[in-house]
């Protein structure tokens, strides 16, 4: 076995490693972004300094260190991580959940409903989060049942439910106290998440719930009977069914979990400090859609989603810094898009891998 590993080339090892491929496509995305900046006559160093400041902060003139940018990066990362999990878990079951945005919206709507209609008391924020988790889970569960019981395409169902969630939230928002065209009455202090570590930023205690969800994702998928059933269904649902595994249960459970993750993301964004009032949304925030990219880069794994979510949070925060240095913020969108395009070429790499394996086996056969 050891000799066999030694005979493998660097390219073979690279093609076999999902982690290496993810790192490679991220580097390619930044490389193309650098070339684009050069083409528009700007200095790529300004882009990388913006990204570095978003990761580590910046030194003040008096010698102190300003960590506000770091806090904002982490605040942006939290919904990305959760929406990445919302995409990743169904993907392990063989589903393509484009509905994280709708689940995110329903979670946000449920959280602000509890915040505004329940008499404020200490700990109200916790019940807002629970309401968001339940609402998002139920919204995702609709898709799971439709897919499992009636074989309705989850892609079509989730796309439609995204818009149903958007306009349902908007109509319901007009019935809440103090509703105007875009806002409701101010959210009570008891419903807000407490700022954490970096009070000058919107980074808040929601991070503990994000890390808890990452741990739950890993534990359920890798350490439980349900997780085994989900993975088996994802590999081959017909073989899983013949083995006595309930594919209906696996599909439905995956969408319930996915909705819970995305719903929690909606609550954390709402209650994290960026919005003093409740929201009557007029469009989508796109955290759910970006969760697709996060999940692809993170290879649908718990730690991968965590790291990919932070990466996309860094790119989001660095936009304002880039603009202040005359670099178009659209560069970050291009980098994100290129990362997704490159990661989607993984199937092409599989073809290369199979061709190399076939060639190697042919050479071994001829040498005998």
N, C-alpha and C positions, 0 to 999 in steps of 0.2 A: 504493500500500500504506500509505503514511504517512497519507494523507487518510482512508483507510478506518479506521485505528486511532483517528484523532482524532474520528471520528463515533461511536465506541462510548462508551456511558455508563459511569459508575462501577459500576453494578450489573452490566453486561455483563462488565466486566473482573474483578469480584469472582467472578462465577459461573464464569469461565474459569480461575481460579487455585485449584489444590488447596491451595497453601500458605496463601492468604488464608482459605479455608474452614476449614482446620484451626485456624488462629489464632482465627477467629471462634467456632467451637464450643467451644474451650477457654475463651474469655472468657464465653460464655453459661453454661458449666458453673459457673464461679466466681461469676457473677452470681446464678444460682439458689441456689447454696450460701450466698451472703451473705444472701439473702432468708430462707432457712430458719433461719439462725442468729438473725436478727432475730425470727423467729416464735417461737423457743424462749426468747427473752429474754436472749440473750447478745450480746456485743460482737463484731462482725465483725472489728474491728481486731486482736483476739487471734488469729483465724485467720490473717490476713495476716502478723502478726508471727511466728507459728510457721513459716509457709512461708518467710519471709525468713531466719530463723535457720537453717532447714534448707539454704538455698541459700548463705548467706554466713558462717555461724557467729554467735557472740555475744561481746560484750565482757565480760571479767571485771571484778570490782571493782577489781583492782589495775592495770587498764589493758591487760592482755594480751588477746589475741584467742583464743578457743576455737574451733578448727576441727573438733572431734569430730563435730558434727552434719553438717558438710559431708562428712566421710569416710563416715559412715553412709549419707547420701543417695547417694553414689557407689557404695557397696557394694550397696545395694538396686537401684540402676540397672542394674548389670551383668547380672544374670539377666533383667531386663525387656528390655534391649536385645537380648540373644541370643534370647530366646523371641519377640520381635517379628520378628527376622530369620527365625526358624523358621516363622512364620506368613506373612511377607511374600513369600518366594521362591516357595512353592507357589501363592500367590495370583496371582503374575504369570504362572503357567502355567495358571491357571483352576481351581485346587484350593482347598479350604477345609480347612486342616490344624488340626483340633481336638486333634490328638494330641501337641502339644508337651509336654504334662504327662507323658505316658507316656514320651516320649523323654528328657525331663529326669530322670525317676525311674531309667530304665535307665542313663543316664550317671552319675548319683550312685552307683548300686549297683555299677557296674563300677569306679569310682574307689576306693570304699572296700574293694572286694574286693582290688584290687591293693595298696592301702595296708596292709591287715591280713595278707595272705597272703605277700607278698614280703618277704624279709629287708631291713630298712631300709638304704639307702645314699644318699649325697648325690645329689640329682637325682631321687629317687623321685617327687616331685610331678609331674614332667614326664610320666612314664610313666602316672601316674594320669589326667592330662588326656587323653593319647592314648587310653587305654582307654575313657574316657568318650565321646570323640568317635566311636570305632569302634562302641561299643555303641549310642549314640543313633542313629548313621547306619544301622546294620543294622535297628534297630527302625522307623525311618522308611521304610527301603527296603522293608520288608514291605508297607506300605500302597501304596507306589509301584508295586510289581510287581502287586499285586492290582488296582489301578486300571488300570494300563496294559495288562495282559494279559487280565484277566477283567472289566473294567469294573465292579468292585465299588465301591460308594459309599464315597468316602474319609471321609465324615462318619461313617457307621456304623462303618467299620473302625477309625478312630482313637478313637472313643468307647469301643469295646469293648477296644481295645488299651491304653487308659489304665488300665482296671481290671485287666487281665491283668498289666500292668507293676507296678501297686501291690501286688498280692497275691503276685506272683512275687518281688518285691524283699523283701517281708516274710518269706516262707517261706525264701528264701535267707539272709536276715540272721540267722535263728536258727542257721544252721550255722557262722557266723563266730566267731572266738575271742572269749570273754568275753561272749557274747550274753545279754541279759536281755530283759525285755518291751519296752523302748524303746531300748536302747543296746547297742553292742558294746564291746570293749576300747578303750582310748584310741588315737587315731590317732597313729602315730609322727611325731615332729617333722619328719623328712625328707619326709613326704608333704604337709606344710602349705605353703600359699602365703605368701610373706613379706609382712608389712604394709608399706604403701608410703606415703610422704609424711606421713601422719597416724597415728602409732603408737597413739594413744588410741582409734582406731576400727578397724573391720573392713575398711577399704579396703585392698586388697592388689594384688599384681603381676598378678592376673588381668586387670586393666584392659588390659594390653598385648595379651593374647589376644583380648579383646573388640574392641579397635580393629583388630586384625588381621582378625578375622572380618567386621567392617564393611567393611574394604577389600576383602576377598575377595568379599563379596557384591556390592559395586559393580563390581569388575573383571570377575567372571564374567558378571554380568547385562548389562553394557554394553560390554564390550571383547572378548568371545570369541564364537566360532562357536556354542558351546553356549548361551550366554546369548541370542544372537539366536534360536536354535531355541526356547528356552523362551518368549521374549516372543511369537514368532510363533504358537506353540501356544496361548498364553493369549488372543491376539486372536481367532483362529479356527483351531481344531485341524483342521478339514476342509480349509481352504485350505492350511494348513501341510503337511498330509499330501500333498495334490495337488502341492505344490511340491517334494516329495522330502525333506521334513523328517521325521525319525523322532520321532513324537509319543510313542512308547513310551519312547524314550531320554530325552526331555525331562521327561516325568512322573516317571519313576523317578529321574533325577538330581536333580530338584528336591526330592524327598522324602529322598533320601540327604543332601543338603546341609542340609535342614531338621532332620533328626535329629541331625546333627553339631553344629549350633548349639545345639539344646536340650540335648543330652547334655553339652556343655561347660559350659552354665549350671549343670547339676546338680553337676558337679565343683567349680566355683568356689564355689557356695554351701556345699558340704560342707567344702572344704579352706580356706575363706577366714578361718577363725578363730572363727566363731560356735559351732561344734560341736567340743568337745575330744574327743568320742568318736564312733565310727561310729553311724549312725542305723538303727533299725528302725522305719520310718515306719508310722504308723497311719492316715494320711490324706494328702491331696494338699496340696502347698504353694501351689498355684494360680498359680505363676509362669507356667506354660505357658498357662493360660487367660487371664491378664492380657496375655500376649503378643499375643492377638487384638486387644485394645483398643489396645495400643501400635502394632501394625501398621496398624490402621485410621487412627489419628491421624497416623501417619507416612507415610501414602499408599504404603506398601509400597516405600519408597525407603531407601537406605542411611543417608543423613544424616537423613531424616525419622524413621526408627526410633531412631537415636541420640538425637535431641532428645526424642522422645516417651518413650523409656525413662528419660531423666533427669527428665522431668516427673513420671512415675509414681513414680520413686524419691523425689522431693521430697514428694509427697503421702503416701507410705508413712512416711517419716521424721517428717513433721510430725504424725502421729497422736498420738504420745506427748506431744509438746509441747502439742498442743491439749487433751488430757485433763488435763494439769497446770493448764490455765487454764479448766477447767470447760466446755470445748466438746466435745460428743460426737465421738469419733473416726469414728463412722459417717458424719459429714458428708463425709469424704474419699471414702468408698465411693460416696456419693450423687453427688458431683462426677464421679468416674470413670465411674459408670454413665450420667450425663447426657451426658458427653462422647461416649461410645459411641453413645448414642441420637441425639444431634444429628449426629454424623458419618455415621450410617446413613441420615439423611434426605437424603444427597447425591443419591440417585436422584430425590427430590422436587424438588431444585434443578435437576436435569437437565430435568425436565418444565417447570419455570418458564422455563428457558433456551430450550427448544424453542418454547414459546408466544411468548416475546418475539421470537425469530428469525422465526417465522411471521408475527407481526403486522408486523414491520419490513419483511419482503419484500412483504407485501400492500400496505403503504403506499407502498413504492417502485413497485410495479406500477401502482397507481392514479394515481400522480403523473405517469406517463409518457403 
